[in-house]
């Protein structure tokens, strides 16, 4: 079941708008520290890798500690890219996809990074896997001929009176620029599709919206395929799947719909109203259903 997911996220925030601790986020995706023995979490970690760490950092944890310690109050110490991986591929092949993205995006050459791959049972379909990658990286572009210690590495870039760099590294704007994000989204789809073709797997993913993909198919005269895309995109699950009561209600509703002969046509307005007004129901629940 080939799928496309690509999320580009700046330094995460708490509900009150403050930035979360950088080291804590590293520990979370790598299932370390306080997150080493989380129920149902530790076992979903299947691979981690870090790269381009400076000499003064003995490991990635020390680097992300320093990034947090030197972060300005409103500044960000990292950016995170989350990518959906493919259950049709082996772990080695999925790792190869991430490594190819690191290479093509420039992150693997110019930025300190850590990525973690998680593999767990899909929330709504136990016959499928939810395989994904968390890639966190520092947006500052490393100048290998100008190594900096932790006291200068994270400072704002500056030049002296002679135009020579004298403080920090320059942050690469590509990763938070709209055009850069569009380019990376297509880059990821192309990387996955090349791997499918290489392995002889007749699958394809696209970074385009369902509406755009449908228009492309209609233009090509592939009407039956186009009609399959004439639907509302599924929302991201967010935190809803972590609530057992919400999951039970959603799964029961899905079973009801599956049992109907004409799923969408036979759902009465009364049923829809009942489903959307159930007690203790989250805002996301009717959308997910």
Buried (B, 14 or more C-beta within 10 A) or exposed (E): EBBBBBBBEEBBEEEEEEBBBBBBBBBBBBBBEEBEEEEEBEEBBBBBBBBBBBEBBEEBBBBBBBBBEBBEEEEBBBBBBBBBBBBBBEEEBBBBBBBBBBEBBBBBEBBBBBBBBBBBEBBBEEEEBBBBBBBBBBBBBBEEEEEBEBEBBBBEBEEEEEEEBBEBBEBBEBBBEEEBBEBBBBBBBBBBBEBBEEEEBEBEBBBBEBEEBBBBBBEEEEEEBBEEBEEEEEEEBEEBBEBEEBBEBBEEBBEBBEEEEEEEEEBEEEBEEEBEEBEEBBEBBBEBB
